[in-house]
Amino acid sequence: MRVGDHEMPGVADVVVVGGGLVGLATAYHLVREGRRVALVDRGDRGRATDAGAGILSPAVSGRGEAVAAFAEAAAAYYPQLADALRAEEAGETGYAAAPLLFVAADDTDLEAFTALKETLTRPAGRPSGRAQPAEVSPGHARSLMPLLGPVAAALLVPDAARVDGRLLSGALRRAAERRGLAVRVGSVERLLVEGGRVRGVMVDGERLAADQVVAAGGAWSRALGEPLGLTLPVEPQRGQIVHLRPPESTAGWAMVMAMDDHYLVPWPDGRVAAGATRETGSGFDPRPTARGVQQVLSAALRLAP
Ligand SMILES: Cc1cc2nc3c(=O)[nH]c(=O)nc-3n(C[C@H](O)[C@H](O)[C@H](O)COP(=O)(O)OP(=O)(O)OC[C@H]3O[C@@H](n4cnc5c(N)ncnc54)[C@H](O)[C@@H]3O)c2cc1C
């Protein structure tokens, strides 16, 4: 079978299941190491990579020490990755440094703000050499994000960044394909298990053998483990974002995170992404809802009336 510029092998060192950011980043780094890699992607509607707001900051990861350390390392690696993809002329990634403001809009947010400030400004909270978050005046916050309305308190994370998930995944794919990645559009029905270990995958009725298989199926990953009796702790959660286009130039504006985890992400093309709902129990239904749009707009208008 021929896919893109490469023959889809019947055997690979590694098969990656899923062509979102996680699968493509994995595949790109593996082919850079000289491994023979095949990636299978079903292109499900509603996948996270196409929806992500693009905020890159360990300060928003907040899920325990292991995740925090991983997020710090990932944030520190991003500039290197963006440079490598640029050097390979793989296309735009949308990666750029951008300040991030945590904003308490009024007094009801102050308790959460104080707790967050205490965590983010703790000396042990960030590796040395990284700029430390610091409280700034409401006026300073508004100078960084002119749409802000009332501000009771604001904390500036100076060294955050943003990236465009669609652009980055396109660049990773181009760079990886040039280095020999074989991409197949298809559905991995199940993992092949022989002699007590995973030996490949079944793709639309065809066998694809591999020494190793990477499950990078995003919210759909749980289905891959089930036949093996493995329960991967992953479930779908719908997130809705509204893209707004204010009349002003948005270039250089800071990203804003509210105390209820809603956010505004300005892009240099004039867009401001306002997000997001986090709808546990939504299933795999990617359709926007009136209630979701209302929630996101209300939260955005609270920050930027
Ligand atoms: C609204 C929203 C806002 C977000 N904002 C941010 C943010 O600001 N900052 C941040 O860091 N992160 C953010 N995220 C999270 C980020 O987008 C995700 O962590 C990331 O994109 C996950 O990528 P992924 O490759 O794991 O999954 P996905 O992008 O969902 O890709 C999974 C792929 O695997 C394929 N697949 C699954 N099963 C199979 C199978 N059996 N066979 C073949 N293919 C299969 C699917 O079709 C899909 O293409 C946000 C997410 C959402 C939804």
The ligand as an SDF file (V2000), in Angstrom:
LIG
                    3D

 53 58  0  0  0  0  0  0  0  0999 V2000
  -11.2590   22.9360   24.1720 C   0  0  0  0  0  0  0  0  0  0  0  0
   -9.8560   22.4790   24.4720 C   0  0  0  0  0  0  0  0  0  0  0  0
   -8.8980   23.4070   24.8520 C   0  0  0  0  0  0  0  0  0  0  0  0
   -7.5940   23.0010   25.1420 C   0  0  0  0  0  0  0  0  0  0  0  0
   -6.6760   23.9430   25.4710 N   0  0  0  0  0  0  0  0  0  0  0  0
   -5.4010   23.5760   25.7340 C   0  0  0  0  0  0  0  0  0  0  0  0
   -4.4250   24.5520   26.0610 C   0  0  0  0  0  0  0  0  0  0  0  0
   -4.7100   25.7550   26.0860 O   0  0  0  0  0  0  0  0  0  0  0  0
   -3.1640   24.1350   26.3360 N   0  0  0  0  0  0  0  0  0  0  0  0
   -2.8170   22.8040   26.3020 C   0  0  0  0  0  0  0  0  0  0  0  0
   -1.6480   22.4730   26.5500 O   0  0  0  0  0  0  0  0  0  0  0  0
   -3.7260   21.8530   25.9800 N   0  0  0  0  0  0  0  0  0  0  0  0
   -4.9970   22.2150   25.7010 C   0  0  0  0  0  0  0  0  0  0  0  0
   -5.9220   21.2630   25.3850 N   0  0  0  0  0  0  0  0  0  0  0  0
   -5.4920   19.8680   25.3930 C   0  0  0  0  0  0  0  0  0  0  0  0
   -4.7440   19.4920   24.1200 C   0  0  0  0  0  0  0  0  0  0  0  0
   -5.4460   19.9650   22.9930 O   0  0  0  0  0  0  0  0  0  0  0  0
   -4.6240   17.9670   24.1050 C   0  0  0  0  0  0  0  0  0  0  0  0
   -3.9220   17.5440   25.2600 O   0  0  0  0  0  0  0  0  0  0  0  0
   -3.8830   17.4170   22.8960 C   0  0  0  0  0  0  0  0  0  0  0  0
   -4.3070   17.9870   21.6890 O   0  0  0  0  0  0  0  0  0  0  0  0
   -4.1110   15.9130   22.8850 C   0  0  0  0  0  0  0  0  0  0  0  0
   -3.6110   15.3730   21.6980 O   0  0  0  0  0  0  0  0  0  0  0  0
   -3.7610   13.8310   21.4360 P   0  0  0  0  0  0  0  0  0  0  0  0
   -2.8830   13.5170   20.2840 O   0  0  0  0  0  0  0  0  0  0  0  0
   -3.5540   13.0640   22.7010 O   0  0  0  0  0  0  0  0  0  0  0  0
   -5.3130   13.5780   21.0940 O   0  0  0  0  0  0  0  0  0  0  0  0
   -6.2200   14.0030   19.8510 P   0  0  0  0  0  0  0  0  0  0  0  0
   -5.8640   15.3150   19.2860 O   0  0  0  0  0  0  0  0  0  0  0  0
   -7.6380   13.8360   20.3050 O   0  0  0  0  0  0  0  0  0  0  0  0
   -5.8800   12.9290   18.7270 O   0  0  0  0  0  0  0  0  0  0  0  0
   -6.1700   11.5740   18.8720 C   0  0  0  0  0  0  0  0  0  0  0  0
   -6.1650   10.9770   17.4700 C   0  0  0  0  0  0  0  0  0  0  0  0
   -6.1560    9.5590   17.5920 O   0  0  0  0  0  0  0  0  0  0  0  0
   -7.0280    9.0230   16.6040 C   0  0  0  0  0  0  0  0  0  0  0  0
   -7.4420    7.6850   17.0430 N   0  0  0  0  0  0  0  0  0  0  0  0
   -8.0070    7.3410   18.2160 C   0  0  0  0  0  0  0  0  0  0  0  0
   -8.2250    6.0110   18.2660 N   0  0  0  0  0  0  0  0  0  0  0  0
   -7.7900    5.5110   17.0810 C   0  0  0  0  0  0  0  0  0  0  0  0
   -7.7650    4.2040   16.5210 C   0  0  0  0  0  0  0  0  0  0  0  0
   -8.2080    3.1400   17.1940 N   0  0  0  0  0  0  0  0  0  0  0  0
   -7.2750    4.0530   15.2720 N   0  0  0  0  0  0  0  0  0  0  0  0
   -6.7960    5.1220   14.5760 C   0  0  0  0  0  0  0  0  0  0  0  0
   -6.7880    6.3790   15.0680 N   0  0  0  0  0  0  0  0  0  0  0  0
   -7.2940    6.5720   16.3000 C   0  0  0  0  0  0  0  0  0  0  0  0
   -8.1670   10.0200   16.5500 C   0  0  0  0  0  0  0  0  0  0  0  0
   -8.8970    9.9020   15.3530 O   0  0  0  0  0  0  0  0  0  0  0  0
   -7.4030   11.3510   16.6600 C   0  0  0  0  0  0  0  0  0  0  0  0
   -7.0230   11.8250   15.3790 O   0  0  0  0  0  0  0  0  0  0  0  0
   -7.2340   21.6320   25.0690 C   0  0  0  0  0  0  0  0  0  0  0  0
   -8.1900   20.6930   24.6750 C   0  0  0  0  0  0  0  0  0  0  0  0
   -9.4800   21.1090   24.3710 C   0  0  0  0  0  0  0  0  0  0  0  0
  -10.4840   20.0750   23.9360 C   0  0  0  0  0  0  0  0  0  0  0  0
  1  2  1  0
  2  3  1  0
  2 52  2  0
  3  4  2  0
  4  5  1  0
  4 50  1  0
  5  6  2  0
  6  7  1  0
  6 13  1  0
  7  8  2  0
  7  9  1  0
  9 10  1  0
 10 11  2  0
 10 12  1  0
 12 13  2  0
 13 14  1  0
 14 15  1  0
 14 50  1  0
 15 16  1  0
 16 17  1  0
 16 18  1  0
 18 19  1  0
 18 20  1  0
 20 21  1  0
 20 22  1  0
 22 23  1  0
 23 24  1  0
 24 25  2  0
 24 26  1  0
 24 27  1  0
 27 28  1  0
 28 29  2  0
 28 30  1  0
 28 31  1  0
 31 32  1  0
 32 33  1  0
 33 34  1  0
 33 48  1  0
 34 35  1  0
 35 36  1  0
 35 46  1  0
 36 37  1  0
 36 45  1  0
 37 38  2  0
 38 39  1  0
 39 40  1  0
 39 45  2  0
 40 41  1  0
 40 42  2  0
 42 43  1  0
 43 44  2  0
 44 45  1  0
 46 47  1  0
 46 48  1  0
 48 49  1  0
 50 51  2  0
 51 52  1  0
 52 53  1  0
M  END
$$$$
